[in-house]
Amino acid sequence: MDYHTLLARLGEGSAHPGGFQATKRFIRQIGFPRGTKVLEAGCGTGRTACYLASLGCKVTAIDRNEHMIQKAVHRAKQNGARVRFLQADAASMPFPDETFDVIFTESVTAFTQGNSAIREYLRVLKPKGVLYDRELAFAKPLTTAQKKELQSFYGLHHLRTVPAWLRLMRKSGFHQCSASRFSKLKKTANDNDPFRVIDHELFAKPDAVAMMMNNERLMSKYSRVMGSVVITARKT
Ligand SMILES: C[S@@+](CC[C@H](N)C(=O)[O-])C[C@H]1O[C@@H](n2cnc3c(N)ncnc32)[C@H](O)[C@@H]1O
């Protein structure tokens, strides 16, 4: 089982730094007009996508992992949200050029190769469209051994500092790229996701339990350098 399937089977609703409260605060701060065409890339179990739909956005949401999409569809049915969910790869999206006003993504780009997903974000955004990307970031560059340890467990492709994220966005063709302050990972309070579906049989599987423990170990080991940033970037 890979890390994302573990998250999907645990039914994680906000598998990103800051959790759902940070997401809601940020979305309220932006204030999307009703009818904004939003793509959520790497939507996981669909919590953010359903929230955006509840605010009147027209939401399409993709994820590569079939378990995530199944849970996202279930969530939307349960809470009556209108979201178009598709199983698709952010690095090769099934949408025409210039389709969306906004791309929203949380803790996904770091798992994609090179700038393949970022180029796709740029392609499917309308002119003057905006990317909001909450990403895992590091306070300082990691050693090769540290990178290897995190890459092999999480399947990460990018272990970047904030300036390195900004450089990648600019190099990939985005303009007016800015970053929030780096914030360290904090344990997020249980924010009571009423539509979470946990596959409880997971807790009887030694390999899954070992993965959960390894995740805790790595989070604690890297807690002093690991954090997050929100990048805002525009298409011309
Ligand atoms: C850490 S989880 C975050 C999920 C969700 N954004 C959230 O905050 O709860 C990363 C998600 O990105 C998805 N993902 C990773 N690489 C992807 C890709 N190339 N295309 C689409 N989804 C991808 C995974 O399946 C997983 O659901």
The ligand as an SDF file (V2000), in Angstrom:
LIG
                    3D

 27 29  0  0  0  0  0  0  0  0999 V2000
   -1.3300   14.6710    0.9700 C   0  0  0  0  0  0  0  0  0  0  0  0
   -2.7310   14.2510    0.0260 S   0  0  0  0  0  0  0  0  0  0  0  0
   -3.6760   15.7360    0.0660 C   0  0  0  0  0  0  0  0  0  0  0  0
   -5.1180   15.5100   -0.3320 C   0  0  0  0  0  0  0  0  0  0  0  0
   -6.0260   16.7470   -0.2390 C   0  0  0  0  0  0  0  0  0  0  0  0
   -5.5430   17.8090   -1.0720 N   0  0  0  0  0  0  0  0  0  0  0  0
   -6.1090   17.1910    1.1900 C   0  0  0  0  0  0  0  0  0  0  0  0
   -5.5350   18.2290    1.5070 O   0  0  0  0  0  0  0  0  0  0  0  0
   -6.7260   16.4740    1.9870 O   0  0  0  0  0  0  0  0  0  0  0  0
   -2.0870   14.2760   -1.6310 C   0  0  0  0  0  0  0  0  0  0  0  0
   -3.1370   13.9280   -2.6500 C   0  0  0  0  0  0  0  0  0  0  0  0
   -2.6110   14.1610   -3.9490 O   0  0  0  0  0  0  0  0  0  0  0  0
   -3.0000   13.1060   -4.7960 C   0  0  0  0  0  0  0  0  0  0  0  0
   -2.0340   13.0700   -5.8970 N   0  0  0  0  0  0  0  0  0  0  0  0
   -0.7000   12.8510   -5.8140 C   0  0  0  0  0  0  0  0  0  0  0  0
   -0.1420   12.9310   -7.0300 N   0  0  0  0  0  0  0  0  0  0  0  0
   -1.1500   13.2300   -7.8910 C   0  0  0  0  0  0  0  0  0  0  0  0
   -1.2060   13.4480   -9.2810 C   0  0  0  0  0  0  0  0  0  0  0  0
   -0.1090   13.3610  -10.0560 N   0  0  0  0  0  0  0  0  0  0  0  0
   -2.3960   13.7320   -9.8340 N   0  0  0  0  0  0  0  0  0  0  0  0
   -3.5190   13.8110   -9.0750 C   0  0  0  0  0  0  0  0  0  0  0  0
   -3.5250   13.6110   -7.7480 N   0  0  0  0  0  0  0  0  0  0  0  0
   -2.3490   13.3220   -7.1640 C   0  0  0  0  0  0  0  0  0  0  0  0
   -2.9780   11.8820   -3.8940 C   0  0  0  0  0  0  0  0  0  0  0  0
   -3.7030   10.8110   -4.4030 O   0  0  0  0  0  0  0  0  0  0  0  0
   -3.5640   12.4680   -2.6190 C   0  0  0  0  0  0  0  0  0  0  0  0
   -4.9650   12.3920   -2.6060 O   0  0  0  0  0  0  0  0  0  0  0  0
  1  2  1  0
  2  3  1  0
  2 10  1  0
  3  4  1  0
  4  5  1  0
  5  6  1  0
  5  7  1  0
  7  8  2  0
  7  9  1  0
 10 11  1  0
 11 12  1  0
 11 26  1  0
 12 13  1  0
 13 14  1  0
 13 24  1  0
 14 15  1  0
 14 23  1  0
 15 16  2  0
 16 17  1  0
 17 18  1  0
 17 23  2  0
 18 19  1  0
 18 20  2  0
 20 21  1  0
 21 22  2  0
 22 23  1  0
 24 25  1  0
 24 26  1  0
 26 27  1  0
M  CHG  2   2   1   9  -1
M  END
$$$$
